[in-house]
Amino acid sequence: MAHGADLVAIAVTATFSQMAFARELGLDFPLLSDWDGAVSGAFGVRYDIWKGHRGLAKRALFVIDDQGTVHYTWSTDNAEELPDLQPMLDSLSDLS
């Protein structure tokens, strides 16, 4: 729990796929399944269609405090683009 924060990852994939992915990479944080796309839809980061697939989640980052206030967002329409993590880390530092 860096910066007093909990890290979770959410993807539009089945739970068994998430578990295998976490095991293979040795991840020590929860990977949550948004199989029906409800979370990505609620946060406005769901593709209508991307490379022929419907309902996939966009690559996105959020910093949300324990009161549910969103302090930082980043998303991209290019799923192959990686985020610059420094602005997110700065946002976390601002909260501590």
PyMOL CGO cylinders between C-alpha atoms (Angstrom):
from pymol import cmd
from pymol.cgo import CYLINDER

trace = [
    CYLINDER, 0.00, 0.00, 0.00, 2.16, 2.83, -1.33, 0.3, 1, 1, 1, 1, 1, 1,
    CYLINDER, 2.16, 2.83, -1.33, 1.14, 6.41, -0.58, 0.3, 1, 1, 1, 1, 1, 1,
    CYLINDER, 1.14, 6.41, -0.58, -1.59, 5.06, 1.70, 0.3, 1, 1, 1, 1, 1, 1,
    CYLINDER, -1.59, 5.06, 1.70, -3.47, 3.70, -1.32, 0.3, 1, 1, 1, 1, 1, 1,
    CYLINDER, -3.47, 3.70, -1.32, -4.80, 0.35, -2.40, 0.3, 1, 1, 1, 1, 1, 1,
    CYLINDER, -4.80, 0.35, -2.40, -4.11, -0.79, -5.95, 0.3, 1, 1, 1, 1, 1, 1,
    CYLINDER, -4.11, -0.79, -5.95, -6.65, -2.79, -7.93, 0.3, 1, 1, 1, 1, 1, 1,
    CYLINDER, -6.65, -2.79, -7.93, -6.88, -3.61, -11.61, 0.3, 1, 1, 1, 1, 1, 1,
    CYLINDER, -6.88, -3.61, -11.61, -10.15, -4.13, -13.45, 0.3, 1, 1, 1, 1, 1, 1,
    CYLINDER, -10.15, -4.13, -13.45, -10.53, -5.69, -16.89, 0.3, 1, 1, 1, 1, 1, 1,
    CYLINDER, -10.53, -5.69, -16.89, -13.36, -6.98, -19.06, 0.3, 1, 1, 1, 1, 1, 1,
    CYLINDER, -13.36, -6.98, -19.06, -12.13, -10.56, -18.81, 0.3, 1, 1, 1, 1, 1, 1,
    CYLINDER, -12.13, -10.56, -18.81, -13.32, -13.65, -16.97, 0.3, 1, 1, 1, 1, 1, 1,
    CYLINDER, -13.32, -13.65, -16.97, -12.23, -14.25, -13.38, 0.3, 1, 1, 1, 1, 1, 1,
    CYLINDER, -12.23, -14.25, -13.38, -10.30, -17.43, -14.28, 0.3, 1, 1, 1, 1, 1, 1,
    CYLINDER, -10.30, -17.43, -14.28, -8.29, -15.44, -16.86, 0.3, 1, 1, 1, 1, 1, 1,
    CYLINDER, -8.29, -15.44, -16.86, -7.52, -12.77, -14.27, 0.3, 1, 1, 1, 1, 1, 1,
    CYLINDER, -7.52, -12.77, -14.27, -6.34, -15.41, -11.79, 0.3, 1, 1, 1, 1, 1, 1,
    CYLINDER, -6.34, -15.41, -11.79, -4.03, -17.05, -14.35, 0.3, 1, 1, 1, 1, 1, 1,
    CYLINDER, -4.03, -17.05, -14.35, -2.64, -13.65, -15.40, 0.3, 1, 1, 1, 1, 1, 1,
    CYLINDER, -2.64, -13.65, -15.40, -1.94, -12.66, -11.77, 0.3, 1, 1, 1, 1, 1, 1,
    CYLINDER, -1.94, -12.66, -11.77, -0.31, -16.01, -11.03, 0.3, 1, 1, 1, 1, 1, 1,
    CYLINDER, -0.31, -16.01, -11.03, 1.89, -15.86, -14.14, 0.3, 1, 1, 1, 1, 1, 1,
    CYLINDER, 1.89, -15.86, -14.14, 3.12, -12.33, -13.34, 0.3, 1, 1, 1, 1, 1, 1,
    CYLINDER, 3.12, -12.33, -13.34, 3.28, -12.82, -9.57, 0.3, 1, 1, 1, 1, 1, 1,
    CYLINDER, 3.28, -12.82, -9.57, 0.96, -9.87, -8.92, 0.3, 1, 1, 1, 1, 1, 1,
    CYLINDER, 0.96, -9.87, -8.92, 0.13, -9.14, -5.30, 0.3, 1, 1, 1, 1, 1, 1,
    CYLINDER, 0.13, -9.14, -5.30, -2.90, -6.89, -5.82, 0.3, 1, 1, 1, 1, 1, 1,
    CYLINDER, -2.90, -6.89, -5.82, -6.48, -7.75, -6.76, 0.3, 1, 1, 1, 1, 1, 1,
    CYLINDER, -6.48, -7.75, -6.76, -7.47, -8.13, -10.40, 0.3, 1, 1, 1, 1, 1, 1,
    CYLINDER, -7.47, -8.13, -10.40, -11.22, -7.63, -10.68, 0.3, 1, 1, 1, 1, 1, 1,
    CYLINDER, -11.22, -7.63, -10.68, -13.45, -8.84, -13.50, 0.3, 1, 1, 1, 1, 1, 1,
    CYLINDER, -13.45, -8.84, -13.50, -15.80, -6.35, -15.16, 0.3, 1, 1, 1, 1, 1, 1,
    CYLINDER, -15.80, -6.35, -15.16, -17.21, -9.09, -17.36, 0.3, 1, 1, 1, 1, 1, 1,
    CYLINDER, -17.21, -9.09, -17.36, -20.44, -7.24, -18.10, 0.3, 1, 1, 1, 1, 1, 1,
    CYLINDER, -20.44, -7.24, -18.10, -18.70, -3.87, -18.61, 0.3, 1, 1, 1, 1, 1, 1,
    CYLINDER, -18.70, -3.87, -18.61, -20.73, -2.14, -15.89, 0.3, 1, 1, 1, 1, 1, 1,
    CYLINDER, -20.73, -2.14, -15.89, -17.71, -0.53, -14.21, 0.3, 1, 1, 1, 1, 1, 1,
    CYLINDER, -17.71, -0.53, -14.21, -16.02, 0.64, -17.40, 0.3, 1, 1, 1, 1, 1, 1,
    CYLINDER, -16.02, 0.64, -17.40, -19.37, 1.97, -18.61, 0.3, 1, 1, 1, 1, 1, 1,
    CYLINDER, -19.37, 1.97, -18.61, -20.03, 3.83, -15.35, 0.3, 1, 1, 1, 1, 1, 1,
    CYLINDER, -20.03, 3.83, -15.35, -16.58, 5.48, -15.53, 0.3, 1, 1, 1, 1, 1, 1,
    CYLINDER, -16.58, 5.48, -15.53, -16.93, 6.33, -19.22, 0.3, 1, 1, 1, 1, 1, 1,
    CYLINDER, -16.93, 6.33, -19.22, -14.01, 4.20, -20.37, 0.3, 1, 1, 1, 1, 1, 1,
    CYLINDER, -14.01, 4.20, -20.37, -15.69, 1.54, -22.49, 0.3, 1, 1, 1, 1, 1, 1,
    CYLINDER, -15.69, 1.54, -22.49, -15.19, 1.24, -26.23, 0.3, 1, 1, 1, 1, 1, 1,
    CYLINDER, -15.19, 1.24, -26.23, -18.25, 0.85, -28.40, 0.3, 1, 1, 1, 1, 1, 1,
    CYLINDER, -18.25, 0.85, -28.40, -16.04, -1.12, -30.80, 0.3, 1, 1, 1, 1, 1, 1,
    CYLINDER, -16.04, -1.12, -30.80, -12.25, -1.59, -30.74, 0.3, 1, 1, 1, 1, 1, 1,
    CYLINDER, -12.25, -1.59, -30.74, -10.59, -3.69, -33.42, 0.3, 1, 1, 1, 1, 1, 1,
    CYLINDER, -10.59, -3.69, -33.42, -13.87, -5.49, -34.07, 0.3, 1, 1, 1, 1, 1, 1,
    CYLINDER, -13.87, -5.49, -34.07, -14.63, -6.23, -30.40, 0.3, 1, 1, 1, 1, 1, 1,
    CYLINDER, -14.63, -6.23, -30.40, -17.57, -4.68, -28.54, 0.3, 1, 1, 1, 1, 1, 1,
    CYLINDER, -17.57, -4.68, -28.54, -17.67, -3.48, -24.94, 0.3, 1, 1, 1, 1, 1, 1,
    CYLINDER, -17.67, -3.48, -24.94, -13.98, -3.65, -24.07, 0.3, 1, 1, 1, 1, 1, 1,
    CYLINDER, -13.98, -3.65, -24.07, -12.55, -1.31, -21.45, 0.3, 1, 1, 1, 1, 1, 1,
    CYLINDER, -12.55, -1.31, -21.45, -10.17, 1.45, -22.43, 0.3, 1, 1, 1, 1, 1, 1,
    CYLINDER, -10.17, 1.45, -22.43, -6.80, 1.67, -20.72, 0.3, 1, 1, 1, 1, 1, 1,
    CYLINDER, -6.80, 1.67, -20.72, -7.44, 4.04, -17.81, 0.3, 1, 1, 1, 1, 1, 1,
    CYLINDER, -7.44, 4.04, -17.81, -6.20, 5.13, -14.39, 0.3, 1, 1, 1, 1, 1, 1,
    CYLINDER, -6.20, 5.13, -14.39, -8.18, 6.63, -11.53, 0.3, 1, 1, 1, 1, 1, 1,
    CYLINDER, -8.18, 6.63, -11.53, -7.25, 7.91, -8.09, 0.3, 1, 1, 1, 1, 1, 1,
    CYLINDER, -7.25, 7.91, -8.09, -10.32, 7.72, -5.87, 0.3, 1, 1, 1, 1, 1, 1,
    CYLINDER, -10.32, 7.72, -5.87, -10.22, 8.56, -2.17, 0.3, 1, 1, 1, 1, 1, 1,
    CYLINDER, -10.22, 8.56, -2.17, -11.97, 6.60, 0.56, 0.3, 1, 1, 1, 1, 1, 1,
    CYLINDER, -11.97, 6.60, 0.56, -14.95, 8.98, 0.32, 0.3, 1, 1, 1, 1, 1, 1,
    CYLINDER, -14.95, 8.98, 0.32, -15.41, 8.12, -3.37, 0.3, 1, 1, 1, 1, 1, 1,
    CYLINDER, -15.41, 8.12, -3.37, -14.09, 11.43, -4.71, 0.3, 1, 1, 1, 1, 1, 1,
    CYLINDER, -14.09, 11.43, -4.71, -12.18, 11.07, -7.98, 0.3, 1, 1, 1, 1, 1, 1,
    CYLINDER, -12.18, 11.07, -7.98, -8.94, 13.08, -7.77, 0.3, 1, 1, 1, 1, 1, 1,
    CYLINDER, -8.94, 13.08, -7.77, -7.21, 11.97, -10.96, 0.3, 1, 1, 1, 1, 1, 1,
    CYLINDER, -7.21, 11.97, -10.96, -8.22, 10.37, -14.24, 0.3, 1, 1, 1, 1, 1, 1,
    CYLINDER, -8.22, 10.37, -14.24, -6.34, 9.30, -17.33, 0.3, 1, 1, 1, 1, 1, 1,
    CYLINDER, -6.34, 9.30, -17.33, -7.64, 7.28, -20.26, 0.3, 1, 1, 1, 1, 1, 1,
    CYLINDER, -7.64, 7.28, -20.26, -6.75, 6.73, -23.88, 0.3, 1, 1, 1, 1, 1, 1,
    CYLINDER, -6.75, 6.73, -23.88, -8.56, 5.61, -27.00, 0.3, 1, 1, 1, 1, 1, 1,
    CYLINDER, -8.56, 5.61, -27.00, -5.38, 3.74, -28.01, 0.3, 1, 1, 1, 1, 1, 1,
    CYLINDER, -5.38, 3.74, -28.01, -5.27, 0.55, -25.92, 0.3, 1, 1, 1, 1, 1, 1,
    CYLINDER, -5.27, 0.55, -25.92, -1.61, 0.09, -26.82, 0.3, 1, 1, 1, 1, 1, 1,
    CYLINDER, -1.61, 0.09, -26.82, -0.62, 3.43, -25.21, 0.3, 1, 1, 1, 1, 1, 1,
    CYLINDER, -0.62, 3.43, -25.21, 0.91, 3.24, -21.74, 0.3, 1, 1, 1, 1, 1, 1,
    CYLINDER, 0.91, 3.24, -21.74, 0.26, 6.04, -19.26, 0.3, 1, 1, 1, 1, 1, 1,
    CYLINDER, 0.26, 6.04, -19.26, 2.83, 8.36, -17.73, 0.3, 1, 1, 1, 1, 1, 1,
    CYLINDER, 2.83, 8.36, -17.73, 2.49, 7.30, -14.08, 0.3, 1, 1, 1, 1, 1, 1,
    CYLINDER, 2.49, 7.30, -14.08, 4.06, 10.43, -12.55, 0.3, 1, 1, 1, 1, 1, 1,
    CYLINDER, 4.06, 10.43, -12.55, 0.89, 12.60, -12.62, 0.3, 1, 1, 1, 1, 1, 1,
    CYLINDER, 0.89, 12.60, -12.62, -1.01, 9.79, -10.88, 0.3, 1, 1, 1, 1, 1, 1,
    CYLINDER, -1.01, 9.79, -10.88, 1.72, 9.45, -8.25, 0.3, 1, 1, 1, 1, 1, 1,
    CYLINDER, 1.72, 9.45, -8.25, 1.69, 13.22, -7.75, 0.3, 1, 1, 1, 1, 1, 1,
    CYLINDER, 1.69, 13.22, -7.75, -2.06, 13.03, -7.18, 0.3, 1, 1, 1, 1, 1, 1,
    CYLINDER, -2.06, 13.03, -7.18, -1.55, 10.33, -4.56, 0.3, 1, 1, 1, 1, 1, 1,
    CYLINDER, -1.55, 10.33, -4.56, 1.12, 12.42, -2.85, 0.3, 1, 1, 1, 1, 1, 1,
    CYLINDER, 1.12, 12.42, -2.85, -1.27, 15.37, -2.74, 0.3, 1, 1, 1, 1, 1, 1,
    CYLINDER, -1.27, 15.37, -2.74, -3.76, 13.22, -0.82, 0.3, 1, 1, 1, 1, 1, 1,
    CYLINDER, -3.76, 13.22, -0.82, -1.30, 12.14, 1.88, 0.3, 1, 1, 1, 1, 1, 1,
]
cmd.load_cgo(trace, "trace")
